[in-house]
Amino acid sequence: MKKQISILIVFFSSFSLISCQKQDIGPLNETGPTAAISTYAGQMNEAGTPFKGSYITSFTVLQPPPNLIQRVSGTGTASHLGRSTFESISNVAVSPHPPFVVTGTRTITAANGDQLFTTFIGTSTPIVNGMNGADLQETITGGTGKFVNASGSFTTMARNNFITSAFTADFDGYIRY
């Protein structure tokens, strides 16, 4: 029984880890999480400098489903930051039927200590064969060092294999600072 609970926790926690595959998310509602995604998507076309990154990630479950909370950590490289790490706290509303709503905050830290802060909203959906995909829209809310007045937005696409615990997260959008 304990093993089944552990597998269930890993399965559901993988939903919030993954974020970011560019794909059509279908029609957007006027209210709720999809309205926020529509707002963020509109910001992606505003003037700014391209912002891209790729990270290998891991997670720790802080609270099990149905209101899953996890700490996600990543190491990789992003434009404007170079080699960097991130930590996010993600909340996944695990309901009977996917897609599951994901919200949270992220802090990305450059090698020199400058930090970039974001908030995100999106969805997490099981794909196939133990894979899960999360697609997030992130808003840059500031930072430290050269990112004190940073703004912009980007999409995070994450893919998770909850069987092997292999995770990736890719960023693509715009930044202004």
Secondary structure, DSSP 8 states (H G I E B T S, - for coil): -HHHHHHHHHHHHHHHH--B---------SSSHHHHHHHHHHHTTSS-EEEEEEEEEEEEEEE-TTEEEEEEEEEEEETTTEEEEEEEEEEEE--SSS-EEEEEEEEEEETTS-EEEEEEEEEEEE-STTEEEEEEEEEEEEESGGGTT-EEEEEEEEEEETTTTEEEEEEEEEEE-
